[in-house]
Amino acid sequence: ALEKGMSSGFLQTPTARVLSRVVSQADADLLQEDDRQTLSAFLSGSQGADYAPGGGEIVGILKQMHDTMKSALQDLVKTEQEGIQSHELLVSAKEKEIAAQTATIEAKTKQIGELGVDIVQMKEDADDTAKALAADKKYIKELEVSCKTKADEWDERCKTRAEELVALGDTVKVLNDD
């Protein structure tokens, strides 16, 4: 497209003729005389014999710039796609990590709850055990008192029985002596 526009095709269009008339009729305030002559010479196609268009070099530079930019764009697109893939992999890995950590948190939260319940139950058991121990100690003291009383009563009974046996023995002896 650039090479097509390099020929003098524009100068042969009706637009160029209209532009030539506008330039030739322009006021001195709008265009200086040197600029008007240069523009009129260009539009009439009479730049002189020594004029050689340098558009070929410019077109070459523009093509080279186009190729360089196209290559750079391809490299950037490739780099961006690699970055997108890397980012997607990272996001996927982080989502898996979040899911694993969430599961761990939920398991630990459940464990904390169960341990809390166990602690409360153990405290209640400890309170119940302490109360039972106090009751058992009180019962032991009562038993000791009761046992002492029973032992004293037994000793008294044994003593009384021994006395009764002695009395019976004496009675049998008295009866036998007669």
C-alpha positions in Angstrom: 0.0 0.0 0.0 2.9 2.4 0.7 4.5 1.7 -2.7 1.3 2.4 -4.6 1.0 5.8 -3.0 4.6 6.7 -4.0 3.8 7.3 -7.6 2.4 10.7 -8.8 -1.2 9.3 -8.7 -2.4 11.9 -6.2 -1.3 14.8 -8.5 -3.6 13.4 -11.2 -6.7 13.3 -9.1 -9.5 16.0 -9.0 -8.6 16.6 -5.4 -5.1 17.7 -6.4 -6.5 20.2 -9.0 -8.9 21.7 -6.4 -5.9 22.0 -3.9 -3.9 23.7 -6.7 -6.6 26.3 -7.3 -6.9 26.9 -3.5 -3.2 27.5 -3.2 -3.0 29.8 -6.2 -5.9 31.9 -4.9 -4.8 31.9 -1.2 -4.2 35.3 0.4 -0.7 36.5 1.3 -1.7 36.3 5.0 -2.5 32.6 4.7 0.6 31.5 2.7 3.9 33.2 2.1 5.0 33.6 -1.5 7.9 31.1 -1.2 5.6 28.5 0.3 2.9 29.1 -2.4 5.5 28.7 -5.2 6.9 25.5 -3.7 3.4 24.0 -3.2 2.3 25.1 -6.7 5.4 23.5 -8.3 4.7 20.2 -6.4 1.0 20.1 -7.4 1.9 20.8 -11.0 4.5 18.0 -11.0 7.3 20.3 -12.0 9.8 20.0 -9.1 12.7 20.2 -11.5 15.0 17.8 -13.2 17.2 17.4 -10.1 14.4 16.1 -7.9 14.6 12.4 -7.0 12.0 11.0 -4.7 13.5 9.5 -1.6 10.4 7.6 -0.7 12.0 4.2 -1.4 14.4 4.5 1.6 11.5 5.6 3.8 9.4 2.7 2.6 12.3 0.4 3.4 12.7 1.8 6.8 9.0 1.6 7.5 8.9 -2.0 6.3 11.9 -2.8 8.6 10.1 -1.1 11.5 6.9 -3.0 10.6 8.8 -6.3 10.6 10.6 -5.5 13.9 7.4 -4.4 15.5 5.6 -7.5 14.3 8.4 -9.7 15.7 8.3 -7.8 19.0 4.5 -8.2 19.1 4.8 -11.9 18.5 7.4 -12.2 21.3 5.2 -10.1 23.6 2.2 -12.2 22.8 4.1 -15.4 23.5 5.5 -14.0 26.7 2.1 -12.9 27.8 0.6 -16.3 27.0 3.4 -18.0 29.0 2.7 -15.6 31.8 -1.1 -16.3 31.6 -0.3 -20.1 31.8 2.1 -19.6 34.6 -0.5 -17.5 36.5 -3.2 -20.1 35.9 -1.0 -22.8 37.2 -0.1 -20.7 40.2 -3.8 -19.9 40.8 -4.7 -23.6 40.6 -1.9 -24.5 43.0 -3.0 -21.8 45.4 -6.6 -22.9 45.2 -5.5 -26.5 46.0 -3.4 -25.2 48.9 -6.3 -23.1 50.2 -8.6 -26.1 50.0 -6.1 -28.3 51.9 -5.5 -25.6 54.5 -9.3 -25.1 54.9 -9.7 -28.8 55.4 -6.9 -28.7 58.0 -8.5 -25.7 59.8 -11.9 -27.4 59.8 -10.3 -30.7 61.2 -8.4 -28.7 63.9 -11.5 -26.7 64.7 -13.5 -29.9 65.1 -10.7 -31.4 67.2 -10.6 -28.2 69.4 -14.4 -28.5 69.9 -14.1 -32.2 70.8 -11.2 -31.5 73.2 -13.2 -28.7 74.8 -16.1 -31.0 75.4 -13.7 -33.6 76.8 -12.1 -31.1 79.1 -15.6 -30.0 80.4 -16.5 -33.7 80.9 -13.2 -34.4 82.7 -13.7 -31.3 85.0 -17.2 -32.6 85.8 -15.7 -36.1 86.4 -13.0 -34.6 88.6 -15.6 -32.6 90.6 -17.8 -35.8 90.9 -14.7 -37.8 91.9 -13.7 -35.2 94.5 -17.2 -35.2 95.9 -17.2 -39.0 96.0 -13.8 -39.0 97.7 -15.0 -36.6 100.3 -18.1 -38.7 100.8 -15.9 -41.9 101.0 -13.6 -40.2 103.6 -16.6 -39.2 105.6 -18.0 -42.7 105.3 -14.6 -44.2 106.4 -14.6 -41.9 109.5 -18.1 -43.0 110.3 -17.1 -46.6 109.7 -14.1 -46.2 112.0 -16.3 -44.7 114.7 -18.9 -47.5 114.1 -16.2 -50.2 114.0 -14.7 -48.8 117.2 -18.1 -48.9 118.8 -18.8 -52.4 117.4 -15.3 -53.5 118.6 -16.0 -52.0 122.0 -19.4 -53.7 122.1 -17.8 -57.0 121.0 -15.2 -56.7 123.7 -18.0 -56.0 126.2 -20.0 -59.0 124.8 -16.9 -61.2 125.0 -16.2 -60.1 128.5 -19.8 -60.6 129.5 -19.8 -64.1 127.9 -16.6 -65.0 129.6 -18.2 -63.9 132.9 -21.3 -65.9 132.0 -19.2 -68.9 131.2 -17.3 -68.5 134.5 -20.6 -68.2 136.3 -22.0 -71.2 134.5 -18.9 -73.1 135.3 -19.2 -72.1 138.9 -22.9 -73.1 138.8 -22.1 -76.5 137.3 -19.4 -77.0 139.9 -21.8 -76.0 142.7 -24.4 -78.4 141.3 -22.0 -81.1 140.8 -20.6 -80.7 144.3 -23.9 -81.4 145.8 
